[in-house]
Amino acid sequence: MTTLLSRRRLPLAGVRARVHRPLLGARLSGVAIPGHVVGSWLLDTMATTVLASVRDTGVLLEGEGRFLVSPQDPETFLTALASAGATVVT
């Protein structure tokens, strides 16, 4: 996964992935400018690293940490995650 400033690798063994729309959100650190939302957030009262173009919807990855990303095509992304070993929750 490549962010604005760096590249991050997430082990997919044991990761649960699903489409998610956070109900609550507050930024702890990071930036939220048009087209880029990067940083640590409390989403639905849980610490979450957000690496996305929007914060209000995306794919939530839960495993060694909690990450919200916003792929261009969420369904294709979930299919790719499943084939790489993640558990997709519908």
Residue frames as qw, qx, qy, qz and C-alpha x, y, z in Angstrom:
[[0.000, 0.892, 0.451, 0.000, 0.00, 0.00, 0.00],
 [0.442, 0.177, 0.005, 0.879, 1.52, 3.33, -1.01],
 [0.129, -0.838, -0.424, 0.319, 0.60, 6.51, 0.82],
 [0.237, 0.968, 0.008, 0.083, 1.41, 10.11, 0.03],
 [0.088, -0.867, 0.483, -0.090, 4.79, 9.86, 1.79],
 [0.227, -0.446, 0.864, -0.052, 5.67, 6.20, 2.19],
 [0.666, 0.057, -0.652, -0.357, 4.93, 2.58, 1.41],
 [0.507, -0.331, 0.610, -0.511, 3.37, 0.23, 3.95],
 [0.470, 0.080, -0.848, -0.232, 3.09, -3.55, 3.94],
 [0.645, -0.253, 0.360, -0.624, 0.28, -5.33, 5.75],
 [0.013, -0.109, 0.993, 0.053, 0.43, -9.08, 6.36],
 [0.574, -0.085, -0.298, -0.757, -2.91, -10.49, 5.14],
 [0.495, -0.130, -0.856, 0.073, -2.93, -13.77, 7.09],
 [0.264, -0.444, -0.708, 0.482, -5.67, -13.40, 9.70],
 [0.068, 0.143, 0.004, -0.987, -6.91, -10.05, 8.35],
 [0.249, 0.605, 0.747, -0.116, -10.65, -9.45, 8.14],
 [0.069, -0.088, 0.293, 0.950, -11.77, -7.08, 5.37],
 [0.151, 0.640, 0.753, -0.033, -15.15, -5.50, 4.70],
 [0.070, 0.566, 0.259, 0.779, -16.80, -2.45, 3.20],
 [0.369, -0.512, -0.570, 0.527, -17.33, 0.04, 6.01],
 [0.003, -0.714, -0.179, -0.677, -19.04, 3.39, 6.59],
 [0.332, -0.103, -0.605, 0.716, -17.86, 4.81, 9.93],
 [0.218, -0.794, -0.549, -0.147, -20.65, 6.34, 12.00],
 [0.343, -0.929, 0.016, 0.135, -18.40, 8.48, 14.21],
 [0.788, 0.277, -0.043, 0.548, -14.97, 9.91, 13.57],
 [0.226, -0.967, 0.092, 0.079, -12.41, 12.21, 15.15],
 [0.676, 0.572, -0.318, 0.339, -8.87, 12.89, 13.96],
 [0.741, -0.603, -0.017, 0.293, -6.09, 12.19, 16.46],
 [0.276, -0.633, 0.405, 0.600, -3.22, 13.12, 14.13],
 [0.493, 0.222, 0.694, 0.476, -2.60, 13.46, 10.42],
 [0.100, 0.258, -0.200, -0.940, -4.11, 15.50, 7.62],
 [0.387, 0.549, 0.739, -0.048, -7.47, 15.79, 5.95],
 [0.107, 0.491, -0.241, -0.831, -7.21, 17.83, 2.77],
 [0.759, 0.432, 0.058, -0.484, -9.33, 17.40, -0.35],
 [0.788, 0.451, -0.402, -0.120, -8.43, 14.05, -1.90],
 [0.533, 0.275, -0.701, 0.386, -6.15, 12.88, 0.95],
 [0.661, -0.626, 0.119, -0.398, -7.08, 11.62, 4.40],
 [0.726, 0.228, -0.565, 0.318, -4.04, 10.19, 6.17],
 [0.070, -0.507, 0.530, -0.675, -3.41, 9.66, 9.85],
 [0.188, -0.167, -0.908, 0.335, -4.72, 8.24, 13.08],
 [0.435, -0.307, -0.177, -0.828, -8.45, 8.57, 13.69],
 [0.286, 0.097, 0.838, -0.454, -10.98, 7.33, 16.20],
 [0.468, -0.003, -0.521, -0.714, -13.59, 5.74, 13.94],
 [0.770, -0.341, -0.416, -0.344, -16.58, 4.25, 15.72],
 [0.572, -0.748, 0.259, -0.213, -14.63, 4.73, 19.00],
 [0.916, -0.157, 0.235, 0.284, -11.70, 2.54, 17.84],
 [0.175, -0.721, 0.424, 0.519, -8.21, 3.72, 16.86],
 [0.783, 0.460, 0.400, 0.122, -7.87, 3.40, 13.07],
 [0.294, -0.405, 0.417, 0.759, -5.14, 4.30, 10.62],
 [0.562, 0.715, 0.350, -0.224, -6.76, 5.99, 7.64],
 [0.282, -0.321, 0.578, 0.695, -5.01, 5.92, 4.25],
 [0.362, 0.572, 0.734, 0.053, -7.74, 7.12, 1.93],
 [0.130, 0.276, 0.313, 0.899, -9.08, 9.73, -0.42],
 [0.474, -0.507, -0.151, -0.704, -12.27, 10.02, 1.68],
 [0.043, -0.231, 0.810, -0.536, -13.00, 9.15, 5.31],
 [0.612, -0.003, 0.279, -0.740, -16.72, 8.45, 5.18],
 [0.950, 0.149, 0.146, -0.234, -16.57, 5.11, 3.33],
 [0.248, 0.661, -0.702, -0.090, -13.98, 2.53, 2.39],
 [0.869, -0.015, -0.494, -0.009, -12.63, -0.93, 3.06],
 [0.479, -0.722, 0.396, -0.303, -11.79, -1.68, 6.68],
 [0.729, 0.251, -0.615, 0.165, -8.90, -4.07, 7.33],
 [0.592, -0.662, 0.292, -0.356, -8.74, -5.51, 10.85],
 [0.906, 0.091, -0.345, 0.226, -5.81, -7.64, 11.96],
 [0.609, -0.261, -0.218, 0.717, -2.55, -6.33, 13.39],
 [0.019, -0.269, -0.027, 0.963, -4.14, -2.91, 13.68],
 [0.361, 0.673, 0.623, -0.167, -7.14, -1.36, 12.01],
 [0.191, -0.238, 0.392, 0.868, -6.88, 0.38, 8.64],
 [0.483, 0.696, 0.452, -0.280, -9.44, 2.17, 6.47],
 [0.255, -0.223, 0.549, 0.764, -8.51, 2.52, 2.80],
 [0.537, 0.599, 0.278, -0.525, -10.55, 3.77, -0.14],
 [0.403, -0.059, 0.738, 0.538, -9.79, 1.74, -3.27],
 [0.282, 0.202, -0.341, -0.874, -11.25, 2.90, -6.55],
 [0.707, -0.062, -0.514, -0.482, -13.18, -0.39, -6.93],
 [0.468, -0.448, 0.601, -0.469, -13.93, -1.87, -3.46],
 [0.941, 0.049, 0.197, -0.270, -15.40, -5.15, -4.75],
 [0.783, 0.505, -0.321, 0.171, -12.37, -5.93, -6.92],
 [0.032, 0.643, -0.597, 0.478, -10.10, -4.97, -4.01],
 [0.702, -0.308, 0.473, -0.434, -11.96, -7.34, -1.67],
 [0.962, 0.257, -0.026, -0.088, -11.69, -10.15, -4.24],
 [0.542, 0.609, -0.472, 0.336, -7.93, -9.56, -4.49],
 [0.288, -0.558, 0.588, -0.511, -7.61, -9.54, -0.68],
 [0.896, -0.107, 0.279, -0.329, -9.50, -12.84, -0.46],
 [0.904, 0.379, -0.175, 0.094, -7.24, -14.48, -3.03],
 [0.332, 0.622, -0.524, 0.479, -4.21, -13.21, -1.06],
 [0.477, -0.070, -0.793, 0.373, -5.41, -14.85, 2.17],
 [0.185, -0.091, 0.368, -0.907, -7.62, -12.29, 3.91],
 [0.054, 0.447, 0.885, -0.121, -11.08, -13.17, 5.21],
 [0.141, -0.205, -0.258, -0.934, -13.73, -11.05, 3.51],
 [0.073, 0.392, 0.781, -0.480, -16.78, -10.36, 5.66],
 [0.057, -0.369, -0.536, -0.757, -20.02, -9.38, 3.95]]
